Every structure is written in structure tokens, then in C-alpha cells.
């Protein structure tokens, strides 16, 4: 059993412990960089307390995967030992794999987290960057632990695992995983809202595993944990509506996208991401604003961000926009742009996110089958047991139109015009 002599105090989980090897990883430049990568990009322009970073989130996820693993192992000792024994891993090695994957899962995030991903090559996401960084340190990590651990961690982050490792992947990145458990609670705390709250301890207590029919194990929940799962999903929905897709937050995401696309750093190889963090970009924005090159596209984006001069919303769809709403919104945008050439309008049609991915009987899409375990070993789908999860839409999607105007009378006029156009084109 590995010793954990080090600990750090965390506002969400209390003390987080880590080993000598984990301390070496945490102290490395690649991981220390995460201190300067904000978890929620420029959300601090709306919620001033949202200054937390990927650094503490990564530590929190490592702590949570350990708690979940230990709780489930305590309930299913023989089953889990047999599962990992099939591929020559001990329980302790498997636990260490999971901790390492959790610690490093966000090491590849770009400046301002998801907001910076627009500059990645097509088809590449931050997970791919994390894997590239981890693979570049393969000799170091394999030397710290055991040969092959780096490859297994990369497989878990990639989501391509053999059945016996599916259990580990589910804990870190599944339908009710440690990643979202941590960020919902952490984001809620630092934003000063209660929307992301749920009963973490009760939910962990009710987690278990079930044979997945392929030789491996899948995450499941005892019947007493249904309300805990519901609370987690509702917390995610509320955080989308109030924080992640907040109208002002979204417009700064758009400015950031414009800035990043004009910047275009060299990301070949992908590990070059390690050369940049939020501080580099904010410094760059400040320098660009001081030069006042107003004919430059990057100046426009930098000035909007650095001087907090943002557009105003004049049109907004419902929270679950469909294809028809998108068509109507685009027509409203086109009419407004054509009839009001002195204004700059922005259509934001990408404020969307997955609330859950559970399989719902009667729907045609493929979903995750989270099983509920009853007494006498009977099991059913979570969406069969929960009327909430069976009915809540899976996708949050809101469409907005912004305009570069602050005068309230003019904004009211434009809002009325947008409403009139909407009624005409429906």
C-alpha cells in the first residue's frame, strides 16, 4: 500500500493527500502551469469569485476517484480483484492508474480552458493534448510506478479501453463521474451560487459495479442513490442556465475565440501548448490595447476583453432550442443586420451543452445505460426508475443575438424589432 505523507487543504474536499511520486508530478512545470489556467475562462467578468484554476480541480478529481474506488472496492472485493487479475494488475496498481489519470486528465488544457480550444487543429481536443503531454513523459511515469502505466492512463483518457479497464474509465469520465462531481461543486462555490450543489457523500455511498457482459465491470448505483443521481444532473442543468451559458459569459467566449484565432500560435507538436497560459494571453491583450492599432482584428477582440466593452443581448430563444428555433433566429439576425447597418450584430448559436446522456426507453438515439441495483440482484435502467431523468431534455441549447449598443432606449427598440421579425418569419 503506497504511503501518502503529503496533504493540502481544499475548500471542497477538506484535506487531499498525495504520495512522494505524485508530489513530483504536481511540482513539475507541466502541472504547475495549471495554476495559471482558469477553470471557467472569463466567467470572472460576471462572477468575480470565479478565479479558480485547473490546478485545484485536478487535485480534487484525484481525491474523488480514490474515494469512489475505495467505496466500491469495499462492497465488491472479490469481483474487482478478479476483474483486474485477468489483465495482471493488482488492486493497488489499478487504484494508482486511476489516481494518475485523474491528476493528469486536464494537463493539456489551453489558456482559458475550453475557451482556447478553437486554435487546435480540426478534430483535436484538449484530451488529445493531455495524452500527447503524458506520452512525452512516458519514461518518467513508467519509471516512477511500473512499465506500461503511461499507456493505460492514455487509453483511459482517450476513452478506448479493454473491458477490464472500463470501470476505471467510468469513474473518471462516465455518466456520473468524479470530474463533473468536482467541477459542479467547485464552480458553484467560487461563483457564489448554490446551483451546483448535490449530496456528494450520499451519491458516492450508493455507487457500485455490475458485470457489463463483455468480461468487465460498469459503474452502477444502488436503488437508494437515485435521488443523488437526479440531484447531480439537475445541478448540471442549473449550472448551464445560470453560469456556463450566462449571456455575458458567452459574449466573452466569442471575443476570446476571435482573439485566439487571430493569434494562431505554433502548436506543432501539440506539447507546445505548455508554452502558454492565461497570464501570457492577458499580457498580450494589454500590449495590443496599448498600441491602439484599431485596424487590426486582434485589437478589436483584445479591447473588448481587456476594457470590458461587451455587446448587449436583444434576442434570446428558449433554453431548449430546436432546429426550427435556429432557423427563425438566423432569419431574425439577417433581417436585423440588413435593416440596421450602423450596428454590429453577433449571432451566438453555439451556447449548448449535454445535460445527460442516459438511454431513455422510447427514444431513438443511443445512450448510456446506467443500471440501478435493487435487492435480490434485480437491476433496471436509471431512466426507468426516475421520472425526472426520463423527461428532462438531454441537450441545453439557447440562441442569442447581440448588438454593440448600450443605450437602453435604442436597445428596447431593437428588441421590439427582433420580436416583430420573429413573429413574421415563424
C-alpha positions as CSV (number, residue, x, y, z in Angstrom):
1,X,0.0,0.0,0.0
2,X,1.5,3.3,-1.1
3,X,2.1,5.9,1.6
4,X,0.6,9.4,1.3
5,X,2.7,11.7,3.5
6,X,1.7,14.9,1.9
7,X,-1.6,16.8,2.1
8,X,-3.1,20.1,1.1
9,X,-6.3,21.7,2.3
10,X,-9.1,22.1,-0.2
11,X,-12.3,24.1,0.2
12,X,-14.4,21.3,-1.3
13,X,-12.9,18.1,0.0
14,X,-11.0,19.0,3.1
15,X,-7.5,17.5,3.1
16,X,-6.3,16.0,-0.2
17,X,-3.4,13.5,0.3
18,X,-0.7,12.5,-2.2
19,X,2.4,10.4,-2.4
20,X,6.0,11.2,-3.0
21,X,5.7,10.3,-6.7
22,X,2.5,12.3,-7.0
23,X,4.2,15.3,-5.4
24,X,7.0,15.1,-8.0
25,X,4.3,15.2,-10.7
26,X,2.4,18.1,-9.0
27,X,5.7,20.1,-8.7
28,X,6.6,19.6,-12.4
29,X,6.4,22.6,-14.8
30,X,3.7,20.9,-16.9
31,X,1.4,20.5,-13.9
32,X,2.3,23.8,-12.1
33,X,1.2,25.6,-15.4
34,X,-2.4,24.7,-14.5
35,X,-2.2,27.2,-11.6
36,X,-2.5,29.8,-14.4
37,X,-5.3,28.2,-16.4
38,X,-8.6,29.4,-15.1
39,X,-11.3,26.7,-14.8
40,X,-14.1,28.9,-16.3
41,X,-12.2,31.1,-18.7
42,X,-13.6,34.7,-18.3
43,X,-16.6,33.9,-16.2
44,X,-14.9,36.1,-13.5
45,X,-16.2,39.1,-15.6
46,X,-19.7,38.0,-14.4
47,X,-18.9,36.2,-11.2
48,X,-15.8,37.9,-9.7
49,X,-15.0,34.9,-7.5
50,X,-14.6,32.5,-10.4
51,X,-10.8,32.8,-10.3
52,X,-10.2,29.1,-9.5
53,X,-8.0,27.0,-11.8
54,X,-7.4,23.6,-13.4
55,X,-4.7,23.0,-10.8
56,X,-7.1,22.6,-7.8
57,X,-9.7,20.9,-9.9
58,X,-7.2,18.2,-10.9
59,X,-6.3,17.6,-7.3
60,X,-9.9,17.4,-6.4
61,X,-10.7,14.8,-9.1
62,X,-7.8,12.7,-7.9
63,X,-9.2,12.8,-4.4
64,X,-12.7,11.9,-5.6
65,X,-11.7,9.0,-7.8
66,X,-9.9,7.5,-4.8
67,X,-12.9,7.8,-2.6
68,X,-15.2,6.3,-5.2
69,X,-12.8,3.4,-6.0
70,X,-12.4,2.6,-2.3
71,X,-16.1,2.7,-1.6
72,X,-16.9,0.4,-4.5
73,X,-14.0,-2.0,-3.7
74,X,-15.2,-2.3,-0.2
75,X,-18.6,-3.6,-1.5
76,X,-17.2,-5.8,-4.3
77,X,-13.8,-7.1,-3.2
78,X,-13.7,-10.5,-5.0
79,X,-15.4,-9.1,-8.1
80,X,-12.9,-6.3,-8.5
81,X,-9.8,-8.4,-7.7
82,X,-10.9,-10.9,-10.3
83,X,-11.6,-8.2,-12.8
84,X,-8.1,-6.7,-12.6
85,X,-6.4,-10.1,-12.1
86,X,-7.5,-11.0,-15.6
87,X,-5.1,-8.5,-17.0
88,X,-2.3,-8.9,-14.5
89,X,-3.0,-5.9,-12.4
90,X,-3.3,-5.7,-8.6
91,X,-6.0,-3.6,-7.0
92,X,-3.3,-1.2,-5.7
93,X,-1.9,-0.8,-9.2
94,X,-5.3,-0.2,-10.6
95,X,-6.1,2.4,-8.0
96,X,-2.8,4.2,-8.8
97,X,-3.6,4.2,-12.5
98,X,-6.9,5.9,-11.7
99,X,-5.3,8.5,-9.5
100,X,-2.6,9.3,-12.1
101,X,-5.2,9.6,-14.9
102,X,-7.3,11.9,-12.7
103,X,-4.3,14.0,-11.8
104,X,-3.3,14.5,-15.4
105,X,-6.6,14.5,-17.2
106,X,-6.6,18.3,-17.7
107,X,-2.8,18.9,-18.1
108,X,-3.4,19.6,-21.8
109,X,-5.8,22.5,-21.4
110,X,-5.1,25.6,-23.4
111,X,-5.2,29.1,-21.9
112,X,-8.7,29.9,-20.6
113,X,-9.6,26.2,-20.7
114,X,-12.3,25.3,-23.2
115,X,-12.4,28.9,-24.5
116,X,-9.0,28.4,-26.0
117,X,-9.6,25.2,-27.9
118,X,-10.6,27.0,-31.1
119,X,-7.0,27.2,-32.1
120,X,-6.5,23.4,-32.0
121,X,-6.4,21.5,-35.4
122,X,-9.7,20.2,-36.5
123,X,-10.7,17.0,-34.7
124,X,-8.2,17.7,-31.8
125,X,-9.5,18.4,-28.3
126,X,-7.7,19.1,-25.0
127,X,-7.8,15.4,-24.2
128,X,-5.6,14.7,-27.2
129,X,-3.2,17.4,-25.9
130,X,-3.2,15.8,-22.5
131,X,-2.4,12.5,-24.0
132,X,0.5,13.9,-26.1
133,X,2.0,15.5,-23.0
134,X,1.6,12.3,-20.9
135,X,3.2,10.2,-23.7
136,X,6.1,12.6,-23.9
137,X,6.8,11.8,-20.2
138,X,6.3,8.0,-20.6
139,X,9.8,7.1,-19.4
140,X,9.4,9.3,-16.3
141,X,6.0,7.9,-15.3
142,X,6.8,4.3,-16.1
143,X,10.0,4.7,-14.0
144,X,8.1,6.1,-11.1
145,X,5.5,3.3,-11.0
146,X,5.7,0.3,-13.3
147,X,6.2,-0.3,-17.0
148,X,3.0,0.3,-19.1
149,X,1.2,2.6,-16.7
150,X,1.5,5.6,-19.0
151,X,-0.1,3.6,-21.9
152,X,-3.0,2.6,-19.7
153,X,-3.6,6.2,-18.5
154,X,-3.6,7.4,-22.1
155,X,-6.1,4.8,-23.0
156,X,-8.4,5.8,-20.2
157,X,-8.2,9.5,-21.2
158,X,-8.8,8.6,-24.8
159,X,-11.9,6.5,-23.8
160,X,-10.6,3.4,-25.7
161,X,-10.1,0.7,-23.1
162,X,-10.4,-3.0,-22.8
163,X,-13.4,-4.3,-20.8
164,X,-11.4,-4.8,-17.6
165,X,-10.5,-1.1,-17.5
166,X,-14.0,0.2,-18.3
167,X,-14.7,0.5,-14.6
168,X,-11.8,3.0,-14.2
169,X,-12.9,5.0,-17.2
170,X,-16.4,5.2,-15.8
171,X,-15.2,6.6,-12.5
172,X,-13.1,9.4,-14.2
173,X,-15.2,10.1,-17.3
174,X,-18.6,8.5,-17.4
175,X,-22.2,9.4,-16.9
176,X,-21.8,10.3,-13.2
177,X,-18.1,10.7,-12.9
178,X,-15.7,12.3,-10.5
179,X,-14.7,15.0,-13.0
180,X,-18.2,16.6,-13.1
181,X,-18.8,15.9,-9.4
182,X,-15.8,18.1,-8.6
183,X,-16.3,20.9,-11.1
184,X,-20.0,21.3,-10.3
185,X,-19.3,21.8,-6.6
186,X,-16.1,23.8,-7.2
187,X,-17.6,26.1,-9.8
188,X,-20.7,26.7,-7.7
189,X,-18.6,27.6,-4.6
190,X,-16.3,30.1,-6.5
191,X,-19.2,31.7,-8.4
192,X,-21.1,32.2,-5.1
193,X,-24.1,30.3,-6.3
194,X,-25.9,27.2,-4.9
195,X,-27.0,25.8,-8.3
196,X,-24.2,23.1,-8.4
197,X,-24.9,21.6,-5.1
198,X,-25.9,17.9,-4.6
199,X,-25.3,15.3,-1.9
200,X,-21.8,14.1,-2.8
201,X,-21.3,11.7,0.1
202,X,-24.6,10.0,-0.3
203,X,-24.1,9.6,-4.0
204,X,-20.6,8.1,-3.5
205,X,-22.0,5.7,-0.8
206,X,-24.5,4.3,-3.3
207,X,-22.2,3.7,-6.2
208,X,-21.3,0.1,-7.1
209,X,-20.5,-2.1,-10.1
210,X,-22.2,-4.6,-12.3
211,X,-20.9,-7.1,-14.9
212,X,-21.2,-5.4,-18.3
213,X,-21.5,-8.7,-20.3
214,X,-18.1,-8.2,-22.0
215,X,-15.8,-9.5,-19.2
216,X,-15.6,-6.2,-17.5
217,X,-17.4,-4.1,-14.9
218,X,-19.6,-1.0,-15.3
219,X,-20.5,1.7,-12.8
220,X,-24.0,1.3,-11.3
221,X,-26.0,2.8,-8.5
222,X,-27.9,1.2,-5.6
223,X,-31.6,2.0,-5.6
224,X,-31.1,4.4,-2.7
225,X,-28.9,6.6,-4.9
226,X,-31.5,7.5,-7.5
227,X,-32.2,10.9,-5.9
228,X,-28.4,11.6,-5.7
229,X,-28.1,11.0,-9.4
230,X,-31.1,13.2,-10.1
231,X,-29.6,16.0,-8.0
232,X,-26.3,15.7,-9.9
233,X,-28.0,16.0,-13.3
234,X,-30.2,18.9,-12.1
235,X,-27.2,20.6,-10.7
236,X,-25.6,20.4,-14.1
237,X,-28.7,21.8,-15.8
238,X,-28.9,24.7,-13.4
239,X,-25.2,25.5,-13.8
240,X,-25.7,25.6,-17.6
241,X,-28.5,28.0,-17.3
242,X,-27.0,30.3,-14.7
243,X,-23.3,30.1,-15.2
244,X,-21.8,28.1,-18.1
245,X,-24.1,29.7,-20.7
246,X,-24.7,33.0,-19.0
247,X,-25.3,35.7,-21.7
248,X,-22.4,37.9,-20.7
249,X,-20.0,34.9,-20.2
250,X,-20.9,33.7,-23.7
251,X,-20.1,37.0,-25.4
252,X,-16.6,36.9,-23.8
253,X,-16.2,33.4,-25.1
254,X,-16.9,34.8,-28.6
255,X,-14.4,37.6,-28.2
256,X,-11.8,35.1,-26.8
257,X,-12.4,32.9,-29.9
258,X,-11.8,35.8,-32.2
259,X,-8.6,36.7,-30.3
260,X,-7.3,33.2,-30.3
261,X,-7.9,32.7,-34.0
262,X,-6.1,35.9,-34.8
263,X,-3.2,34.9,-32.5
264,X,-2.5,31.5,-34.1
265,X,0.5,30.1,-32.1
266,X,2.6,27.2,-33.3
267,X,1.0,24.1,-31.8
268,X,3.1,21.5,-33.8
269,X,3.8,19.4,-31.8
270,X,0.8,19.6,-29.5
271,X,3.1,19.8,-26.5
272,X,3.9,23.4,-27.5
273,X,0.7,24.2,-25.6
274,X,2.8,24.0,-22.4
275,X,4.5,27.3,-23.5
276,X,1.3,29.3,-22.9
277,X,-1.1,30.1,-20.1
278,X,-3.7,32.8,-19.2
279,X,-1.1,35.2,-18.0
280,X,0.7,35.2,-21.4
281,X,-2.6,36.0,-23.2
282,X,-3.7,38.7,-20.8
283,X,-0.3,40.3,-21.1
284,X,-0.6,40.1,-24.9
285,X,-4.0,41.7,-24.8
286,X,-2.7,44.6,-22.7
287,X,0.2,45.2,-25.1
288,X,-2.1,45.1,-28.1
289,X,-4.6,47.6,-26.5
290,X,-1.8,50.0,-25.7
291,X,-0.6,50.0,-29.3
292,X,-4.2,51.0,-30.3
293,X,-3.9,49.5,-33.8
294,X,-7.7,49.9,-34.4
295,X,-7.5,48.5,-37.9
296,X,-6.3,45.1,-36.5
297,X,-8.9,42.4,-35.9
298,X,-7.0,41.1,-32.9
299,X,-7.1,44.7,-31.4
300,X,-10.9,44.7,-31.6
301,X,-11.2,41.4,-29.7
302,X,-8.4,42.4,-27.2
303,X,-10.0,45.7,-26.5
304,X,-13.5,44.2,-25.9
305,X,-12.0,41.8,-23.4
306,X,-9.4,43.9,-21.6
307,X,-11.6,47.0,-21.3
308,X,-14.8,45.0,-20.7
309,X,-16.7,46.6,-23.5
310,X,-19.2,44.0,-24.5
311,X,-22.3,43.7,-26.7
312,X,-25.8,43.6,-25.3
313,X,-28.5,40.9,-25.9
314,X,-31.6,41.9,-27.8
315,X,-32.9,38.4,-28.7
316,X,-32.9,35.1,-26.9
317,X,-34.5,31.7,-27.6
318,X,-35.8,29.2,-25.0
319,X,-33.4,27.0,-23.2
320,X,-34.0,24.0,-25.4
321,X,-33.8,25.5,-28.9
322,X,-34.6,23.1,-31.7
323,X,-33.9,23.2,-35.5
324,X,-37.0,25.4,-36.1
325,X,-35.8,27.9,-33.4
326,X,-32.4,28.0,-35.0
327,X,-33.9,28.8,-38.5
328,X,-36.1,31.6,-37.0
329,X,-33.2,33.0,-35.1
330,X,-31.0,33.2,-38.2
331,X,-33.7,34.9,-40.1
332,X,-34.2,37.5,-37.3
333,X,-30.4,38.0,-37.3
334,X,-30.3,38.5,-41.1
335,X,-33.2,41.0,-41.1
336,X,-31.7,43.0,-38.3
337,X,-28.3,43.1,-39.9
338,X,-29.8,44.2,-43.2
339,X,-32.0,46.9,-41.8
340,X,-29.6,48.3,-39.2
341,X,-26.2,48.6,-41.0
342,X,-24.8,51.0,-38.4
343,X,-24.8,48.3,-35.8
344,X,-22.6,45.3,-35.4
345,X,-24.8,42.2,-34.6
346,X,-23.5,38.8,-33.3
347,X,-25.4,35.6,-33.6
348,X,-24.5,33.1,-30.9
349,X,-25.9,29.7,-31.9
350,X,-23.3,27.5,-30.1
351,X,-24.4,28.0,-26.5
352,X,-25.2,24.4,-25.9
353,X,-24.2,21.5,-23.7
354,X,-25.1,18.0,-22.7
355,X,-27.2,17.7,-19.6
356,X,-27.1,13.9,-19.6
357,X,-26.5,11.0,-22.0
358,X,-28.6,8.3,-20.3
359,X,-30.5,5.9,-22.5
360,X,-34.2,6.7,-22.4
361,X,-36.7,4.0,-23.5
362,X,-38.7,5.1,-26.5
363,X,-36.0,7.4,-27.8
364,X,-34.1,6.5,-31.0
365,X,-30.6,7.7,-30.0
366,X,-28.1,5.5,-28.3
367,X,-27.4,6.4,-24.7
368,X,-25.5,5.3,-21.6
369,X,-27.3,2.5,-19.7
370,X,-26.7,3.4,-16.1
371,X,-28.1,0.4,-14.1
372,X,-30.0,0.7,-10.7
373,X,-29.3,-2.3,-8.4
374,X,-32.3,-3.5,-6.4
375,X,-32.4,-6.1,-3.6
376,X,-32.2,-9.7,-4.7
377,X,-29.8,-8.6,-7.5
378,X,-32.6,-7.2,-9.8
379,X,-31.5,-4.3,-11.9
380,X,-33.2,-1.7,-14.1
381,X,-32.3,1.4,-16.0
382,X,-32.0,4.7,-14.1
383,X,-34.4,6.4,-16.6
384,X,-37.0,3.7,-15.9
385,X,-36.8,4.5,-12.1
386,X,-36.6,8.2,-12.3
387,X,-39.4,10.3,-13.8
388,X,-37.1,13.3,-13.8
389,X,-34.3,11.8,-15.8
390,X,-36.8,10.1,-18.2
391,X,-38.2,13.5,-19.1
392,X,-35.6,16.2,-18.8
393,X,-34.1,17.1,-22.2
394,X,-30.6,15.8,-22.8
395,X,-29.3,18.9,-24.6
396,X,-29.3,22.5,-23.3
397,X,-29.3,25.0,-26.2
398,X,-30.0,28.7,-26.2
399,X,-29.6,31.1,-29.2
400,X,-28.9,34.8,-28.7
401,X,-28.4,37.9,-30.8
402,X,-26.1,40.6,-29.5
403,X,-25.6,44.2,-30.6
404,X,-22.9,46.7,-29.9
405,X,-25.1,49.2,-28.2
406,X,-25.6,50.3,-24.6
407,X,-28.3,53.0,-24.8
408,X,-31.4,51.5,-23.2
409,X,-33.9,53.2,-25.4
410,X,-32.2,52.0,-28.5
411,X,-31.9,48.5,-27.1
412,X,-35.6,48.4,-26.4
413,X,-36.3,49.5,-30.0
414,X,-34.1,46.7,-31.4
415,X,-35.7,44.2,-29.0
416,X,-39.1,45.1,-30.3
417,X,-37.9,44.9,-33.9
418,X,-36.4,41.5,-33.3
419,X,-39.7,40.3,-31.7
420,X,-41.7,41.7,-34.7
421,X,-39.4,39.9,-37.2
422,X,-39.7,36.7,-35.2
423,X,-43.5,36.7,-35.4
424,X,-43.3,37.4,-39.1
425,X,-40.9,34.6,-40.0
426,X,-42.4,31.9,-37.8
